[in-house]
């Protein structure tokens, strides 16, 4: 949803300082959409589905001990995948910040060279 931001400026006569008119400006401001976070929801949902499938299989086979071990393995694997995804995201953010810093430094060097 877009919001409208309005401002009114006063126009004055330069010699007398009296108000001669008004100028109204309207700006449309769009809200930024939040993104991301879907992979974590999908990972958790997948782990729940796997655990549910194992529970149903165990109920049909009658082996709850084996199903418990499989569920623990599935949850441990989901935890490892979540940690790996978080590490990958952190690395990507760090790399992007480093590249932005390098680009800013290069721009500063270019500006300095242009002034000399």
FIVEXBA-440504 format. One record per residue (C-alpha): residue in one letter; x, y, z; residue number from 1. Coordinates in steps of 0.5 Angstrom, whole numbers, plus 500, padded with zeros to 3 digits. Example, Ala and Ser with C-alpha at 12.3 -4.5 7.8 and 13.67 -1.06 7.14 Angstrom:
<recs>
<rec code="a" X="525" Y="491" Z="516" pos="1"/>
<rec code="s" X="527" Y="498" Z="514" pos="2"/>
</recs>
This chain:
<recs>
<rec code="x" X="500" Y="500" Z="500" pos="1"/>
<rec code="x" X="503" Y="507" Z="498" pos="2"/>
<rec code="x" X="503" Y="513" Z="503" pos="3"/>
<rec code="x" X="502" Y="520" Z="500" pos="4"/>
<rec code="x" X="507" Y="525" Z="504" pos="5"/>
<rec code="x" X="505" Y="532" Z="502" pos="6"/>
<rec code="x" X="509" Y="539" Z="504" pos="7"/>
<rec code="x" X="507" Y="546" Z="503" pos="8"/>
<rec code="x" X="512" Y="551" Z="502" pos="9"/>
<rec code="x" X="511" Y="559" Z="502" pos="10"/>
<rec code="x" X="513" Y="563" Z="497" pos="11"/>
<rec code="x" X="515" Y="570" Z="499" pos="12"/>
<rec code="x" X="517" Y="577" Z="496" pos="13"/>
<rec code="x" X="524" Y="578" Z="496" pos="14"/>
<rec code="x" X="524" Y="585" Z="497" pos="15"/>
<rec code="x" X="518" Y="586" Z="502" pos="16"/>
<rec code="x" X="518" Y="579" Z="505" pos="17"/>
<rec code="x" X="511" Y="578" Z="504" pos="18"/>
<rec code="x" X="507" Y="572" Z="503" pos="19"/>
<rec code="x" X="506" Y="571" Z="495" pos="20"/>
<rec code="x" X="504" Y="564" Z="494" pos="21"/>
<rec code="x" X="504" Y="557" Z="496" pos="22"/>
<rec code="x" X="507" Y="551" Z="493" pos="23"/>
<rec code="x" X="505" Y="544" Z="495" pos="24"/>
<rec code="x" X="509" Y="538" Z="493" pos="25"/>
<rec code="x" X="506" Y="531" Z="494" pos="26"/>
<rec code="x" X="511" Y="525" Z="494" pos="27"/>
<rec code="x" X="508" Y="517" Z="494" pos="28"/>
<rec code="x" X="512" Y="513" Z="499" pos="29"/>
<rec code="x" X="512" Y="505" Z="498" pos="30"/>
<rec code="x" X="513" Y="501" Z="504" pos="31"/>
<rec code="x" X="518" Y="496" Z="503" pos="32"/>
<rec code="x" X="516" Y="488" Z="503" pos="33"/>
<rec code="x" X="520" Y="484" Z="508" pos="34"/>
<rec code="x" X="523" Y="478" Z="504" pos="35"/>
<rec code="x" X="527" Y="472" Z="506" pos="36"/>
<rec code="x" X="526" Y="467" Z="512" pos="37"/>
<rec code="x" X="522" Y="462" Z="507" pos="38"/>
<rec code="x" X="527" Y="457" Z="507" pos="39"/>
<rec code="x" X="527" Y="456" Z="515" pos="40"/>
<rec code="x" X="520" Y="455" Z="515" pos="41"/>
<rec code="x" X="521" Y="450" Z="509" pos="42"/>
<rec code="x" X="526" Y="446" Z="513" pos="43"/>
<rec code="x" X="522" Y="446" Z="520" pos="44"/>
<rec code="x" X="516" Y="444" Z="516" pos="45"/>
<rec code="x" X="520" Y="438" Z="512" pos="46"/>
<rec code="x" X="523" Y="436" Z="519" pos="47"/>
<rec code="x" X="516" Y="436" Z="522" pos="48"/>
<rec code="x" X="513" Y="432" Z="516" pos="49"/>
<rec code="x" X="519" Y="427" Z="516" pos="50"/>
<rec code="x" X="518" Y="426" Z="524" pos="51"/>
<rec code="x" X="510" Y="425" Z="522" pos="52"/>
<rec code="x" X="512" Y="420" Z="517" pos="53"/>
<rec code="x" X="516" Y="416" Z="522" pos="54"/>
<rec code="x" X="511" Y="416" Z="527" pos="55"/>
<rec code="x" X="506" Y="413" Z="522" pos="56"/>
<rec code="x" X="511" Y="408" Z="520" pos="57"/>
<rec code="x" X="513" Y="406" Z="527" pos="58"/>
<rec code="x" X="505" Y="405" Z="529" pos="59"/>
<rec code="x" X="504" Y="401" Z="523" pos="60"/>
<rec code="x" X="510" Y="397" Z="524" pos="61"/>
<rec code="x" X="510" Y="397" Z="532" pos="62"/>
<rec code="x" X="517" Y="399" Z="533" pos="63"/>
<rec code="x" X="517" Y="405" Z="537" pos="64"/>
<rec code="x" X="524" Y="404" Z="539" pos="65"/>
<rec code="x" X="527" Y="404" Z="532" pos="66"/>
<rec code="x" X="522" Y="410" Z="530" pos="67"/>
<rec code="x" X="525" Y="414" Z="536" pos="68"/>
<rec code="x" X="532" Y="413" Z="533" pos="69"/>
<rec code="x" X="530" Y="415" Z="526" pos="70"/>
<rec code="x" X="526" Y="421" Z="529" pos="71"/>
<rec code="x" X="533" Y="423" Z="533" pos="72"/>
<rec code="x" X="537" Y="422" Z="527" pos="73"/>
<rec code="x" X="532" Y="426" Z="522" pos="74"/>
<rec code="x" X="532" Y="432" Z="527" pos="75"/>
<rec code="x" X="539" Y="432" Z="528" pos="76"/>
<rec code="x" X="540" Y="432" Z="520" pos="77"/>
<rec code="x" X="535" Y="438" Z="520" pos="78"/>
<rec code="x" X="539" Y="442" Z="526" pos="79"/>
<rec code="x" X="546" Y="441" Z="522" pos="80"/>
<rec code="x" X="542" Y="443" Z="515" pos="81"/>
<rec code="x" X="539" Y="449" Z="519" pos="82"/>
<rec code="x" X="546" Y="451" Z="522" pos="83"/>
<rec code="x" X="550" Y="450" Z="515" pos="84"/>
<rec code="x" X="544" Y="455" Z="512" pos="85"/>
<rec code="x" X="545" Y="460" Z="517" pos="86"/>
<rec code="x" X="553" Y="460" Z="516" pos="87"/>
<rec code="x" X="552" Y="460" Z="509" pos="88"/>
<rec code="x" X="548" Y="466" Z="510" pos="89"/>
<rec code="x" X="553" Y="470" Z="515" pos="90"/>
<rec code="x" X="558" Y="468" Z="510" pos="91"/>
<rec code="x" X="554" Y="471" Z="504" pos="92"/>
<rec code="x" X="553" Y="478" Z="508" pos="93"/>
<rec code="x" X="560" Y="478" Z="510" pos="94"/>
<rec code="x" X="563" Y="478" Z="503" pos="95"/>
<rec code="x" X="557" Y="483" Z="500" pos="96"/>
<rec code="x" X="560" Y="488" Z="506" pos="97"/>
<rec code="x" X="567" Y="487" Z="504" pos="98"/>
<rec code="x" X="566" Y="488" Z="497" pos="99"/>
<rec code="x" X="562" Y="494" Z="498" pos="100"/>
<rec code="x" X="568" Y="497" Z="503" pos="101"/>
<rec code="x" X="573" Y="495" Z="497" pos="102"/>
<rec code="x" X="568" Y="499" Z="492" pos="103"/>
<rec code="x" X="568" Y="505" Z="497" pos="104"/>
<rec code="x" X="575" Y="505" Z="498" pos="105"/>
<rec code="x" X="576" Y="504" Z="490" pos="106"/>
<rec code="x" X="571" Y="510" Z="489" pos="107"/>
<rec code="x" X="575" Y="514" Z="494" pos="108"/>
<rec code="x" X="582" Y="513" Z="491" pos="109"/>
<rec code="x" X="579" Y="515" Z="484" pos="110"/>
<rec code="x" X="576" Y="521" Z="487" pos="111"/>
<rec code="x" X="583" Y="523" Z="490" pos="112"/>
<rec code="x" X="586" Y="521" Z="483" pos="113"/>
<rec code="x" X="581" Y="526" Z="479" pos="114"/>
<rec code="x" X="583" Y="532" Z="484" pos="115"/>
<rec code="x" X="590" Y="531" Z="483" pos="116"/>
</recs>
